[in-house]
Amino acid sequence: MYQNSRQRAEVLRRVADAVPPAACAPVRVAVDGVDGAGKSVFADQLAEVLRAAGWLVVRASVDNFHRPRVERYRRGRASPTGFWLDSFDYDRLRSDLLDPLGAGGSRRYRTAVHDLVTDRLLDEPWQVAGVGAVLVLDGLFLHRDELCDCWDLSVFLDVPFSVTAERMAARDGTDADPEHPSMRRYVRAQQIYFDTCRPAQRASLVIDNSDWDHPVVIRAR
């Protein structure tokens, strides 16, 4: 499913063509969507298209900016509110990655501050983005209020929970029914996100990614 069909390649090219030209600061591109929407694969493939077009690409994921486990679960392991409010360290995401790559930033960045598997904080060496680089960042909740002013271009992958739950089940071994109690933490948190931030309205492009081979751009601005 990771090979590009003709239609998928055309959608990726359309997104790449929409990336604004970089001036002094790098360009920042977000790929948002619920768990199982296909964000990481889409962002990886977009990065490949951009590199082929001559861009210097910084590829990163919000998954490397999780808070420590004790903070993520302080409201309870089943809490949707906890998943929505406590999953990610947005202060570090901005200070270590997004702000340095924004207008007037130093271009000195890190792409990871936390290892989710070991629950260990990281102290990675700083890197320096080249002039005219593009950041491609995938992750959950990227159109929330703390981040929505960061993007030069943003994509929201629109996929129903019935499809994403099946993908998560194949990937992670979770329940394939989005209504199952074990899925409530994730599904309800993302419903809170929809109600609070309306990411499909904030995104530059909304893409139906329900079918890997036949994604469809359903809104662009």
Secondary structure, 3 states (H helix, E strand, C coil): CCCCCHHHHHHHHHHHHHCCCCCCCCEEEEEEECCCCCHHHHHHHHHHHHHHCCCEEEEEEHHHHECCHHHHCCCCCCCHHHHHHHCECHHHHHHHHHCCCCCCCCCEECCCCEECCCCEECCCCCEECCCCEEEEEEECCCCCCCCCCCCCEEEEEECCHHHHHHHHHHHHCCCCCCCCHHHHHHHHHHHHHHHHHCHHHHCCEEEECCCCCCCEEEEEC
